Amino acid sequence: MRRILMIAYHFPPLAGSSGIQRTLRLAQHLPALGWQPIILTTHQRAYERCSQDLLGDVMPETQVYRAQAWDTARHFSIAGRYPAALARPDRWATWRFDGVRLGRRLIDEFKPDLLWCTYPIATAMVIGTELQRLSGVPLVADFRDPMAQTDYPADPTTRAQFREIENRAIGAAVLSTFTTRSAAAEYRVRYPSADGRIQVLENGYDEDAFVDAAAMAAQGPLNPGAQTLLHSGVIYPSERDPSKLIAALGQLHRAAAITPERLKIRFRASSADDLLRQLGAQEGVLDYLELLPPIGYRAALSEMMRADGLLLLQAANCNSQVPAKLYEYLRSGRPILGLTDAQGDTAAALAACGVSRTVGLDDTPAIAKLLEQIIRGDEGYVATSWRDGLVANPALARQTSRKERTRQFAEMLSQIS
């Protein structure tokens, strides 16, 4: 069996990030395809929040090694302030030093056929690139989304570091993977010499977890007597701006088109509850909002399956990105209200699985019209019978499983090793 050393910040028992699923599921399914994963991640102290929820999904034979690391914002701050240099390229920059040391030891011990490092923690890319330089072992750089962008990161010094990190990683890697076609196309233009070494590996959902969650979903609807629309996961003020959604809610409320007894919008683990409360208060719709804390992964999937509809928010400034939870939404079999730019990759990913109707995240009238149709049951919009274009084709949705993605990944690896 061939070996792959996987360098990733996101790994159990980290809690609160959907990014954990990519590394976890690749490591889970690769052994059946002839690859033994060895995980190099951080000390648990570097995780802001931990949970035992996903530890059982780590295969017993998977060897996990943790390098010393600290979170600059939590461990090195005084009165809430810390030197910016200690948080570049990210808050876990300290991981680099022991990560390279431990990585060299693992390479000497296990002699892996490939190295693999994954963004969105830039330090993981730094470690992977450095280990490749020191060992000569071929590197696969998993960017997922674009790194350095015109206005991201906001700090110019950090943005320059990101550009340097991605440049070194692209140059060193025998393969670079992205989660969307637009991101891959952007990098082929940005780095034409790497054109043939850039491929797309989309995210997906875990079928076994959904089988477990289905039994939990038998509890019935989230709010009997009211339709509940669920947004599961983080809200970003710009990239997933909820202001127009809340404004549409306020518009309908003032017109007496909806009532809190008939409609609830639940935000699960938004990390932006204060913003949502502020927006809700401004529009006079706090009674419609349910702001709830994080729950375990399978419980979150069960909640998706019990919702009357699932909200997907993605702004036009993220047209080359697709939220990882989109694939779990598709598999849930529930209606999906895609509030996103029609020209973006999120809308394209939805349409590819039969969810063809979306409205712009910045289009308050269109959002209001859709909400009103849902709550009134106009034109066939009722809880048990939604119009075509909002529910994924089950056969197409199942083609997006993490197991299938891992098979695609193994095919890529077979061409370079």
N, C-alpha and C positions, 0 to 999 in steps of 0.2 A: 504494500500500500504506500502511495506517495504521501508526502507530508507538506502541510502548508502552515506557516507561522502567521497568525492573524493578529494584527495590532489594532486594538479598538478600545476607546474609552467606554463606550456604551456596552455594558454586559452585566448580567445579574450579579449581585442583588440591587443594582441601580434601579430606582423607581422614578416614574414621572416623565419618561421620554419614549415616544414611539420609535425613536432611532435605534433602540436596543434590539428590535425585532430583526433587523437586517443581519447583523452578525450572529445573533443567537440561532436563527433558522438556517443560515448557511452552515454553521457548525453542526447543527442537528442533522442535516440531510446529506452533507458531503461524504461521511463514511460509507454510505450505501453506494456511492459513486466512485469509490476507490481513493478517497482523500482523507487522511487523518489530520484534523485540525489541532493546532496547539495555540492556545489563547494567551496573548500578552496584553494585560490591561492594567488598571491602576489599583492602588491600595483603596480599600473601601472608604477610608476617611475622606477621599477626594469627592465622594458622592454626597450631594446635599441631602438626599433622602434615599433610604434603602427599604426594600421589601423582600420577603421570602417568596413572593408570589410566583416568580419565574425560575427559581433555582431548580425546581423539579424537572424543568424542560432542558436543562443542560445534560447531555448524554453522560452516563457514568464513566465512559472511557475517555472523555474529553479532559485534557490536562490544562488547567488554568493557572497562570502565573501572574502575580500582582507586583508591579514595581512601585517603589515609594513615590508618593505624589501628594500635593496639597492643593487646596483651592485658595488662591490668593485672596479672593474677596472675603472668605470666612476665616482663614487662618493667619493672615498677615496684615489685617486691617487694624488701625487704631482710630477709635471714634468714627468708624465707618469709612475711613480713607486709607488708601494704600498706594505705594508707588506704581505708576502706570507701567514702568518697565518690567515689573514682576508679573504683569498680566498680558504680556505680548509673547506669542500671538494670541494667547487665550489665558483664562484664569488657571489653567492646569499646566502652565509652562514648566513647572518643576518636575513634571513627569518625564521630561526629555532625558534627564541625566541618568536616573536609575533605569529608565526604559531602555536606553541604548546599552547600558552595562549588562542588564539582565538579558536583553535580546541577543547580545553577542554570546552569552553563555548558552542560551537555548539553541542557537545556531550550531555551536560547537558540539553540543550534546546530541541533538536530534537530526542535524544535517538536513534541514527541510529542502524540498525541491523548489518551493516558491515562498516569497514573502507577500503579505497582503496588508495594506493599511487603509483605514477608512475615515473620511471626513464625516460629520461637521466639526470635530475637534481638530484644529489645525496641528496641534502638537503630535497627534498620531501620524500625520503625514511627514512631519519632521523626523520622527523616530524611524519610520519606514525607509525614508530616503537615506538617512545616515547609515542604517544597517545594510542597506543594499550597497552603498559605497564601500563600507568596510569589509563586507563578506563576498561581494560579487554574486550573491544569490539573486535570481530574477525577481523583480518587484511588480506586483499588481496594485495600482493606485485607484481606490474606489472613492471618487469625488462625490458621488451622489448628485449634489447640486453645484452650480458654479461657486467658486471661492471668491476671488477678487472681482469686484464689480465697480461700476462708475462711482457709486455712492455708498459702497459697502466694502469693508467696515467703515463706519463714520469717521473714525480717527485716521487721519492721513498716514501716520507712521505705521499703524497696524495694517492699513490697506496696502502699503508698500511691502510689508512683510508677507502678507498673503500672496501678493503677486510673485514675490521671490520664491515662496514655498511651492506654489503651484508650478512655477517654471521648472524648479528642480525636480519635482515629482514627475511631471510630464516627460522631462528629459530622461529620467532614470528608469521609468516604468516600461516594461514590455507590453503592458496593457493598462489602459485607463478606462474606467467604467463610469457611466452617468445614468441617472434614473429616468431621464426624458430625452426625447429626440432633439428637442430644441437646445438643451444644454450641450449635448454631444456635438451638434452642428456648430454651436458657438465656439467650442473649443477646437474643432477642426479648422475653423477660420483663424482663431487666435494662434494656434500652433500647427501650421500646415505641414511641418516635417513629421508630426505625429499622427497625421490623418489616418493611416492604416492601423494605428494602435489604439484607436478610440472606439468604444462600443457602448451600446445601451443595455443596461441590466435594470429593469424596472423593479419597484417594490412589489409586495404582494400581501396575501393573508395566510394565516396558518389554519389549515383544515382541521387538524386534531383539536385545536383550541376551540373551534366553533362547534365541534361535536360535543365537547364538554359543556360549552355555554348554552347549547340548545335546551338541555334539561333545566337549567336555571331560568330560561326564558319562559317556561311553562307557567310562571306566576301570573301571567296576564299583562294587560296594559299598564303603563306607568302611572297614569292618572285616570282611573275609570270615570267615564262621563265627560272627559275633556280630551281634546287632541293635544298630544305632546310632541313638540319638535325638539330634537336633541342635537346639540353640538358637543361632540366628545373630543376634548383636548384643548390645547393652548390657543388662546386668542392673542394675536399680535396687533397692536394699534394701527399699524400701516398695512402689513401684508395680509391680515385677516380683519380688516377694519369693520367693527360691528355697528358703526354709527348709523348707517343708512338702513340697516335692518331694524334697529330700534326706532328710528324715525318713521319707518313704514308702519311699525306697530302703533306708534303714537297717533299717526294719521288715521288709522282705522278705528282706534279707540275713541278719538274725539268725534268721529262720524257715527259712533254707536254701531259700527259694523261688526265688532267683535266684543267679547267680554272675557274677563279672567276665568270665569267658570267654564268657558268652552275652549280656551286655548292657553297652553303653557309653553314657554320656551325654556328648555333646560340647558344650562351650560355646565358641563362636567369637567372639573379640573382645568378651568380656563386660564389660571394664573393671571387673570385680569379682572377679578371680581370688583375691585374698587372702580375701575373704569365703567364696567357694566352697570353698577349701581348709580354712578353719576349720570350716565346716559339715560337710564331708566327713570331716574328722578326728574331729569329735564323734560322728558316726554310724558311724564305722568303714568308710566306703565310698569312700575315696580311689581305690582301684583301679578303680572304675567310671567315674571322671571323667576327661575329656580337656579340658584348659584350653589353648586354642590362640590364637595372636596374630591380628591382622587380616590379611586377604588382599584382593586386588583384587575389584572388584564382580562381574565375570563368573565369577571363580573361586568366589566365595561363592554365586552362583546354581547353579553346577555342583555344589557341595557339597550344596546343598539337594536337588538332583535325585538325588543318590547316597545320601542318607540313607534309613534304613528308616522313620523317622518324624520329624516336625518339632514341636518344643515351642514353644508360644505361651503366654507368661505375662503376665497382665494382672489386677491387683488390682481389687477393687470400688471403691477410691477413685479409679479412672480409668474409671468406667463411661461417661463421655461422651467417651472417647478410644479410638482404634483404632491399634495399632502399624502403622507404614507397611509393615513387612515382611509383614504378614498377606496382602497382595495378591500378593506374590512367592511366599509359601507356597502360596496357592491355585493359581497358575499352574504351580507345580512338578509338580503331579500326585501328590505324595506324601501319605501319611496325616498328618493334623494332629491333635495332641493339644492341644486348647484347654483350658488351665487358667485359667479366668476365670469371673466372675460371670454366671450365666444371665440376669440382668436388664440387663446392660450392652450397649453398642453393639458391643463386640468379638464377643460371642456372636451378636448379631444379624447382623453382617457375615458371620460364618462360616456361619450358618444360611441366609442369602440365597443362598449358593453351594453349599448341600447338605451342609455340615459341621455336622450338627445335634447331635452328641453332644459335650458339654463337661462338665468337672467343675470345681468351685471351686478356686481357687488356694490357699485356706486349708483345704481338706478332705483331710487326710492319708489317711484310710481309702479315700476314693474314688480318689485318685491311686494308692495302692498296689494297689487292685483292678485298675485299668486297666493298670498296669505288669505285674502278674502275668499277666493275660490275654494281654498281648502276648508275653511271653517264653515262656510255656508253650504258646501256640497254642490256648488254650481258646476254644470257641465261634467258631471260624473265624478267630481272630486269629493269622495267620502272616505272614511277611514279604511273601509274594506275593499274599495274599488277605485283605484287611482288611474288616471288616464295614462295611456302608453306614453313612454318617453321619460318617465320618472323612476321606473323600477328596472333594474338590470336584468338582462337575459341570463338565467341561471347557468346555462351551458358556457356562455362567454365569460361570465364571472369566475367560474371554476378554473378557467385557463390561466388565471392570474395568481394561483396559489404559490406560496413560498417554495414548495417542493418542486413545482415546475420551473420556477426561477433558478433554483439551485441546479437543476438538470441543465438549463441553458448556460449557467456559469461554468459547470464542469466541462461542457463542450468547448467553451472558450479556452479553458485551461489546457485541455488536451491538444489544442493547436499551438501552444507556446511552450509546452514542457516535454 
